[in-house]
Amino acid sequence: MTYFEILQSFHLTVLQWVAICFAVFLLGLSKSGIKGIGIIIVVILAFVFGEKTSTGILLPMLICADIFAVVYYNKHAQWHYIKKLLPAMVIGVLVGVWVGNDISEAIFKRIMAVIIIGSVLIMFYMENRKSNAIPTNKWFSNSTGFLAGFTTMVGNLAGPISDIYFLAMRMPKNEFIGTAAWLFFIINVFKLPFHIFVWNTVSAKTLVLNSVLIPMIILGFFLGAYIVKLISNVNYRRFVFLVTALGGIIMLFR
């Protein structure tokens, strides 16, 4: 099959192409630091391709956007936070591979919505309490890492979970973005073989579709990076709180 015949084999309507391009544009924005919109991307692609298939279509584009993010924000990455989260995330991914075929997507997403909204409420309390103490116990990092790893494997939904962790660490916006960029680049590359050989959701055919969408990733990323520069640390934190909560509500009623 030729390149264009492969694209035609997806049988996408004009409206579906518009929705996909918009989702991928949002992906570029998200990886540049406009956090909290990842859930919207997952929802759009799931409506077009179906739940499981959409995870494989999204993953290579996540990795592509991760590459831009780690190059752009590399000097801001805080590796001690990555080392705290990564082991538990790997375990979460492996558990997600194992149980991913057996979990009801509808039940899972509603549980995740409650967890995300509940976590945002907890973070709102922590943000506004008088004490500025930062959580340092291993239980907090390990539970957050495991849940992020599990949800990223099952539905590419780890963003809000990791955002809550980094907000709790009270990281400045550039350190927040740079650390998250490296963390998810590593974990997304780790996920790739499972999508190819276990779930069979990534193939040469899906990679052809990914390739035609790369310009939308680039456009979204550099526009987002420009917007992030205009936002103060305080307003950035408020923005992440707001869109994470909205994302949880969208997931709950989807």
SULURCOR-V369732 format. One record per backbone hydrogen bond with DSSP energy under -1.0 kcal/mol. CO is the residue of the C=O (numbers start at 1). NH is the residue of the N-H. If there is no record, write none. Layout:
co nh
CO NH
CO NH
//
This chain:
co nh
2 6
3 7
4 8
5 9
7 10
8 11
13 17
14 18
15 19
16 20
17 21
18 22
19 23
20 24
21 25
22 26
23 27
24 28
25 29
26 30
27 31
28 32
29 34
30 33
33 35
37 41
38 42
39 43
40 44
41 45
42 46
43 47
44 48
45 49
46 50
50 54
52 56
53 57
54 58
55 59
58 62
59 63
60 64
61 65
62 66
63 67
64 68
65 69
66 70
67 71
68 72
69 73
73 76
74 77
78 81
78 82
79 83
80 84
81 85
82 86
85 89
86 90
87 91
88 92
89 93
90 94
91 95
92 96
93 97
94 98
95 99
96 100
99 102
99 103
104 108
105 109
106 110
107 111
108 112
109 113
110 114
111 115
112 116
113 117
114 118
115 119
116 120
117 121
118 122
119 123
120 124
121 125
122 126
123 127
124 128
125 129
137 141
138 142
139 143
140 144
141 145
142 146
143 147
144 148
145 149
146 150
147 151
148 152
149 153
150 154
151 155
151 157
158 162
159 163
160 164
161 165
162 166
163 167
164 168
165 169
166 171
167 170
172 176
173 177
174 178
175 179
176 180
177 181
178 182
179 183
180 184
181 185
182 186
183 187
184 188
185 189
186 190
187 191
188 192
191 195
192 196
193 197
194 198
194 199
195 201
195 202
203 207
204 208
205 209
206 210
207 211
208 212
210 213
213 217
214 218
215 219
216 220
217 221
218 222
219 223
220 224
221 225
222 226
223 227
224 228
225 229
227 230
228 231
232 236
233 237
234 238
235 239
236 240
237 241
238 242
239 243
240 244
241 245
242 246
243 247
244 248
245 249
246 250
247 251
248 252
249 253
//
